[in-house]
Amino acid sequence: MLGIRNNQLRILDIFLEECHGLERPLTDERAATKVRSILGIGSRRQLNEDHAAAERWCDLRGHFDVWRRRG
């Protein structure tokens, strides 16, 4: 999903649950829908076509990385 390695997907699910209100069950589909909602996009393709959406993705990744390091 969106360039994140598979072993990070479950960690991303927990991040989305704790920080962005992702509801259980934590499925790949729910996580992808939540990420698209946060980024304001309808598909991943828009990340290549919409500079602002790509910046929002970078911001979300940055927040995820900070959250993950805090453990």
A tleap script that builds the chain and sets N, CA, C and O, in Angstrom:
source leaprc.protein.ff14SB
mol = sequence {
  NMET LEU GLY ILE ARG ASN ASN GLN LEU ARG
  ILE LEU ASP ILE PHE LEU GLU GLU CYS HIE
  GLY LEU GLU ARG PRO LEU THR ASP GLU ARG
  ALA ALA THR LYS VAL ARG SER ILE LEU GLY
  ILE GLY SER ARG ARG GLN LEU ASN GLU ASP
  HIE ALA ALA ALA GLU ARG TRP CYS ASP LEU
  ARG GLY HIE PHE ASP VAL TRP ARG ARG ARG
  CGLY
}
set mol.1.N position { 0.836 -1.171 0.000 }
set mol.1.CA position { 0.000 0.000 0.000 }
set mol.1.C position { 0.883 1.236 0.000 }
set mol.1.O position { 1.686 1.427 0.913 }
set mol.2.N position { 0.746 2.045 -0.978 }
set mol.2.CA position { 1.347 3.372 -1.000 }
set mol.2.C position { 2.820 3.386 -0.639 }
set mol.2.O position { 3.293 4.309 0.024 }
set mol.3.N position { 3.542 2.373 -1.070 }
set mol.3.CA position { 4.985 2.387 -0.893 }
set mol.3.C position { 5.494 1.980 0.472 }
set mol.3.O position { 6.683 2.140 0.748 }
set mol.4.N position { 4.659 1.473 1.316 }
set mol.4.CA position { 5.100 1.032 2.636 }
set mol.4.C position { 5.316 -0.479 2.590 }
set mol.4.O position { 4.463 -1.211 2.089 }
set mol.5.N position { 6.446 -0.948 3.105 }
set mol.5.CA position { 6.733 -2.381 3.115 }
set mol.5.C position { 5.663 -3.143 3.893 }
set mol.5.O position { 5.055 -2.610 4.821 }
set mol.6.N position { 5.441 -4.415 3.494 }
set mol.6.CA position { 4.395 -5.239 4.098 }
set mol.6.C position { 4.504 -5.345 5.611 }
set mol.6.O position { 3.483 -5.321 6.298 }
set mol.7.N position { 5.720 -5.462 6.151 }
set mol.7.CA position { 5.852 -5.617 7.602 }
set mol.7.C position { 5.454 -4.358 8.349 }
set mol.7.O position { 5.287 -4.398 9.568 }
set mol.8.N position { 5.299 -3.241 7.653 }
set mol.8.CA position { 4.858 -2.012 8.303 }
set mol.8.C position { 3.354 -1.812 8.217 }
set mol.8.O position { 2.813 -0.916 8.864 }
set mol.9.N position { 2.670 -2.634 7.427 }
set mol.9.CA position { 1.237 -2.416 7.225 }
set mol.9.C position { 0.452 -2.535 8.524 }
set mol.9.O position { -0.425 -1.711 8.785 }
set mol.10.N position { 0.744 -3.528 9.335 }
set mol.10.CA position { 0.010 -3.674 10.597 }
set mol.10.C position { 0.323 -2.519 11.541 }
set mol.10.O position { -0.550 -2.052 12.273 }
set mol.11.N position { 1.556 -2.067 11.522 }
set mol.11.CA position { 1.922 -0.913 12.343 }
set mol.11.C position { 1.173 0.317 11.845 }
set mol.11.O position { 0.695 1.122 12.644 }
set mol.12.N position { 1.069 0.463 10.521 }
set mol.12.CA position { 0.308 1.577 9.953 }
set mol.12.C position { -1.149 1.502 10.381 }
set mol.12.O position { -1.756 2.525 10.697 }
set mol.13.N position { -1.718 0.297 10.394 }
set mol.13.CA position { -3.109 0.131 10.845 }
set mol.13.C position { -3.274 0.655 12.269 }
set mol.13.O position { -4.240 1.360 12.563 }
set mol.14.N position { -2.351 0.321 13.140 }
set mol.14.CA position { -2.433 0.762 14.544 }
set mol.14.C position { -2.295 2.279 14.622 }
set mol.14.O position { -3.022 2.932 15.369 }
set mol.15.N position { -1.358 2.844 13.848 }
set mol.15.CA position { -1.211 4.301 13.777 }
set mol.15.C position { -2.516 4.953 13.339 }
set mol.15.O position { -2.970 5.922 13.947 }
set mol.16.N position { -3.113 4.419 12.285 }
set mol.16.CA position { -4.369 4.991 11.791 }
set mol.16.C position { -5.483 4.858 12.826 }
set mol.16.O position { -6.329 5.742 12.954 }
set mol.17.N position { -5.475 3.759 13.553 }
set mol.17.CA position { -6.482 3.566 14.609 }
set mol.17.C position { -6.275 4.581 15.724 }
set mol.17.O position { -7.221 5.253 16.136 }
set mol.18.N position { -5.053 4.696 16.213 }
set mol.18.CA position { -4.773 5.565 17.355 }
set mol.18.C position { -4.835 7.049 17.018 }
set mol.18.O position { -5.288 7.853 17.833 }
set mol.19.N position { -4.391 7.410 15.843 }
set mol.19.CA position { -4.235 8.830 15.514 }
set mol.19.C position { -5.283 9.383 14.559 }
set mol.19.O position { -5.460 10.597 14.469 }
set mol.20.N position { -5.982 8.495 13.842 }
set mol.20.CA position { -6.915 8.977 12.827 }
set mol.20.C position { -8.271 8.287 12.877 }
set mol.20.O position { -9.072 8.430 11.954 }
set mol.21.N position { -8.537 7.542 13.945 }
set mol.21.CA position { -9.862 6.991 14.157 }
set mol.21.C position { -10.253 5.819 13.277 }
set mol.21.O position { -11.443 5.574 13.078 }
set mol.22.N position { -9.276 5.084 12.742 }
set mol.22.CA position { -9.604 3.882 11.970 }
set mol.22.C position { -10.320 2.900 12.888 }
set mol.22.O position { -9.843 2.580 13.976 }
set mol.23.N position { -11.476 2.429 12.425 }
set mol.23.CA position { -12.274 1.525 13.251 }
set mol.23.C position { -11.929 0.074 12.966 }
set mol.23.O position { -11.530 -0.282 11.858 }
set mol.24.N position { -12.092 -0.757 13.991 }
set mol.24.CA position { -11.874 -2.198 13.858 }
set mol.24.C position { -13.048 -2.833 13.142 }
set mol.24.O position { -14.168 -2.327 13.227 }
set mol.25.N position { -12.818 -3.921 12.446 }
set mol.25.CA position { -11.565 -4.647 12.325 }
set mol.25.C position { -10.590 -3.893 11.429 }
set mol.25.O position { -10.987 -3.229 10.471 }
set mol.26.N position { -9.310 -4.009 11.758 }
set mol.26.CA position { -8.262 -3.308 11.029 }
set mol.26.C position { -7.886 -4.117 9.790 }
set mol.26.O position { -7.000 -4.971 9.836 }
set mol.27.N position { -8.561 -3.840 8.704 }
set mol.27.CA position { -8.311 -4.561 7.463 }
set mol.27.C position { -7.541 -3.670 6.493 }
set mol.27.O position { -7.512 -2.449 6.640 }
set mol.28.N position { -6.922 -4.299 5.507 }
set mol.28.CA position { -6.206 -3.544 4.483 }
set mol.28.C position { -7.142 -2.588 3.758 }
set mol.28.O position { -6.775 -1.449 3.473 }
set mol.29.N position { -8.342 -3.050 3.465 }
set mol.29.CA position { -9.308 -2.218 2.741 }
set mol.29.C position { -9.709 -0.993 3.564 }
set mol.29.O position { -9.772 0.119 3.040 }
set mol.30.N position { -9.980 -1.202 4.850 }
set mol.30.CA position { -10.335 -0.066 5.710 }
set mol.30.C position { -9.191 0.924 5.827 }
set mol.30.O position { -9.402 2.137 5.798 }
set mol.31.N position { -7.971 0.401 5.959 }
set mol.31.CA position { -6.799 1.271 6.076 }
set mol.31.C position { -6.612 2.082 4.797 }
set mol.31.O position { -6.355 3.284 4.858 }
set mol.32.N position { -6.739 1.433 3.643 }
set mol.32.CA position { -6.574 2.136 2.373 }
set mol.32.C position { -7.641 3.219 2.213 }
set mol.32.O position { -7.352 4.319 1.743 }
set mol.33.N position { -8.867 2.901 2.603 }
set mol.33.CA position { -9.951 3.874 2.525 }
set mol.33.C position { -9.673 5.055 3.441 }
set mol.33.O position { -9.904 6.204 3.064 }
set mol.34.N position { -9.174 4.777 4.646 }
set mol.34.CA position { -8.866 5.843 5.601 }
set mol.34.C position { -7.752 6.739 5.069 }
set mol.34.O position { -7.836 7.963 5.167 }
set mol.35.N position { -6.704 6.125 4.503 }
set mol.35.CA position { -5.599 6.923 3.958 }
set mol.35.C position { -6.100 7.804 2.825 }
set mol.35.O position { -5.768 8.988 2.771 }
set mol.36.N position { -6.897 7.243 1.917 }
set mol.36.CA position { -7.440 8.064 0.821 }
set mol.36.C position { -8.291 9.199 1.359 }
set mol.36.O position { -8.258 10.305 0.820 }
set mol.37.N position { -9.050 8.944 2.412 }
set mol.37.CA position { -9.870 9.987 3.025 }
set mol.37.C position { -9.000 11.087 3.639 }
set mol.37.O position { -9.256 12.274 3.441 }
set mol.38.N position { -7.981 10.684 4.377 }
set mol.38.CA position { -7.072 11.662 4.999 }
set mol.38.C position { -6.417 12.528 3.924 }
set mol.38.O position { -6.279 13.740 4.091 }
set mol.39.N position { -6.017 11.896 2.826 }
set mol.39.CA position { -5.307 12.611 1.764 }
set mol.39.C position { -6.246 13.366 0.826 }
set mol.39.O position { -5.805 14.197 0.032 }
set mol.40.N position { -7.540 13.074 0.923 }
set mol.40.CA position { -8.505 13.732 0.052 }
set mol.40.C position { -8.382 13.289 -1.401 }
set mol.40.O position { -8.505 14.097 -2.321 }
set mol.41.N position { -8.140 11.996 -1.594 }
set mol.41.CA position { -8.006 11.449 -2.944 }
set mol.41.C position { -8.951 10.278 -3.124 }
set mol.41.O position { -9.423 9.686 -2.153 }
set mol.42.N position { -9.222 9.950 -4.388 }
set mol.42.CA position { -10.066 8.809 -4.689 }
set mol.42.C position { -9.287 7.573 -5.070 }
set mol.42.O position { -9.791 6.454 -4.981 }
set mol.43.N position { -8.028 7.785 -5.506 }
set mol.43.CA position { -7.195 6.650 -5.891 }
set mol.43.C position { -5.729 7.027 -5.710 }
set mol.43.O position { -5.373 8.205 -5.670 }
set mol.44.N position { -4.884 5.994 -5.602 }
set mol.44.CA position { -3.445 6.223 -5.447 }
set mol.44.C position { -2.852 6.937 -6.649 }
set mol.44.O position { -1.856 7.650 -6.521 }
set mol.45.N position { -3.444 6.755 -7.793 }
set mol.45.CA position { -2.954 7.406 -9.012 }
set mol.45.C position { -2.851 8.920 -8.820 }
set mol.45.O position { -1.955 9.556 -9.376 }
set mol.46.N position { -3.748 9.487 -8.048 }
set mol.46.CA position { -3.750 10.933 -7.834 }
set mol.46.C position { -2.469 11.414 -7.150 }
set mol.46.O position { -2.113 12.587 -7.265 }
set mol.47.N position { -1.780 10.529 -6.448 }
set mol.47.CA position { -0.531 10.928 -5.810 }
set mol.47.C position { 0.522 11.283 -6.854 }
set mol.47.O position { 1.422 12.077 -6.579 }
set mol.48.N position { 0.419 10.707 -8.045 }
set mol.48.CA position { 1.330 11.025 -9.143 }
set mol.48.C position { 0.881 12.248 -9.924 }
set mol.48.O position { 1.685 12.880 -10.610 }
set mol.49.N position { -0.388 12.580 -9.824 }
set mol.49.CA position { -0.965 13.638 -10.650 }
set mol.49.C position { -1.237 14.929 -9.881 }
set mol.49.O position { -1.343 15.994 -10.489 }
set mol.50.N position { -1.349 14.853 -8.579 }
set mol.50.CA position { -1.738 15.998 -7.751 }
set mol.50.C position { -0.613 16.293 -6.757 }
set mol.50.O position { -0.413 15.556 -5.792 }
set mol.51.N position { 0.105 17.367 -7.004 }
set mol.51.CA position { 1.251 17.711 -6.161 }
set mol.51.C position { 0.835 17.919 -4.696 }
set mol.51.O position { 1.542 17.484 -3.787 }
set mol.52.N position { -0.291 18.570 -4.469 }
set mol.52.CA position { -0.750 18.823 -3.099 }
set mol.52.C position { -1.058 17.507 -2.380 }
set mol.52.O position { -0.741 17.353 -1.201 }
set mol.53.N position { -1.676 16.562 -3.093 }
set mol.53.CA position { -1.970 15.256 -2.496 }
set mol.53.C position { -0.674 14.525 -2.171 }
set mol.53.O position { -0.574 13.880 -1.128 }
set mol.54.N position { 0.315 14.617 -3.050 }
set mol.54.CA position { 1.612 13.980 -2.797 }
set mol.54.C position { 2.272 14.589 -1.566 }
set mol.54.O position { 2.890 13.875 -0.777 }
set mol.55.N position { 2.147 15.892 -1.397 }
set mol.55.CA position { 2.690 16.546 -0.202 }
set mol.55.C position { 1.965 16.082 1.054 }
set mol.55.O position { 2.591 15.871 2.093 }
set mol.56.N position { 0.646 15.921 0.961 }
set mol.56.CA position { -0.117 15.419 2.118 }
set mol.56.C position { 0.339 14.002 2.474 }
set mol.56.O position { 0.426 13.657 3.652 }
set mol.57.N position { 0.632 13.176 1.455 }
set mol.57.CA position { 1.141 11.832 1.699 }
set mol.57.C position { 2.478 11.902 2.431 }
set mol.57.O position { 2.699 11.163 3.390 }
set mol.58.N position { 3.361 12.778 1.988 }
set mol.58.CA position { 4.664 12.931 2.652 }
set mol.58.C position { 4.488 13.376 4.101 }
set mol.58.O position { 5.196 12.904 4.990 }
set mol.59.N position { 3.550 14.276 4.332 }
set mol.59.CA position { 3.274 14.718 5.705 }
set mol.59.C position { 2.761 13.564 6.561 }
set mol.59.O position { 3.196 13.386 7.699 }
set mol.60.N position { 1.833 12.782 6.008 }
set mol.60.CA position { 1.294 11.638 6.751 }
set mol.60.C position { 2.396 10.636 7.050 }
set mol.60.O position { 2.479 10.123 8.166 }
set mol.61.N position { 3.241 10.352 6.073 }
set mol.61.CA position { 4.385 9.445 6.299 }
set mol.61.C position { 5.296 9.976 7.391 }
set mol.61.O position { 5.783 9.213 8.225 }
set mol.62.N position { 5.529 11.285 7.387 }
set mol.62.CA position { 6.359 11.891 8.423 }
set mol.62.C position { 5.749 11.728 9.799 }
set mol.62.O position { 6.450 11.385 10.751 }
set mol.63.N position { 4.451 11.969 9.918 }
set mol.63.CA position { 3.771 11.787 11.211 }
set mol.63.C position { 3.830 10.329 11.650 }
set mol.63.O position { 4.039 10.034 12.827 }
set mol.64.N position { 3.643 9.418 10.693 }
set mol.64.CA position { 3.733 7.990 10.989 }
set mol.64.C position { 5.123 7.633 11.502 }
set mol.64.O position { 5.251 6.914 12.493 }
set mol.65.N position { 6.164 8.127 10.838 }
set mol.65.CA position { 7.533 7.831 11.251 }
set mol.65.C position { 7.832 8.350 12.661 }
set mol.65.O position { 8.468 7.663 13.460 }
set mol.66.N position { 7.369 9.563 12.958 }
set mol.66.CA position { 7.572 10.131 14.310 }
set mol.66.C position { 6.828 9.284 15.336 }
set mol.66.O position { 7.383 8.945 16.381 }
set mol.67.N position { 5.580 8.943 15.045 }
set mol.67.CA position { 4.766 8.116 15.949 }
set mol.67.C position { 5.444 6.768 16.202 }
set mol.67.O position { 5.515 6.302 17.340 }
set mol.68.N position { 5.943 6.144 15.121 }
set mol.68.CA position { 6.574 4.834 15.235 }
set mol.68.C position { 7.845 4.898 16.090 }
set mol.68.O position { 8.100 3.992 16.884 }
set mol.69.N position { 8.628 5.943 15.935 }
set mol.69.CA position { 9.861 6.064 16.731 }
set mol.69.C position { 9.557 6.254 18.214 }
set mol.69.O position { 10.336 5.831 19.068 }
set mol.70.N position { 8.445 6.879 18.517 }
set mol.70.CA position { 8.073 7.070 19.930 }
set mol.70.C position { 7.711 5.747 20.587 }
set mol.70.O position { 7.776 5.607 21.808 }
set mol.71.N position { 7.322 4.766 19.751 }
set mol.71.CA position { 7.047 3.418 20.218 }
set mol.71.C position { 5.914 3.333 21.141 }
set mol.71.O position { 5.579 2.245 21.609 }
savepdb mol mol.pdb
quit
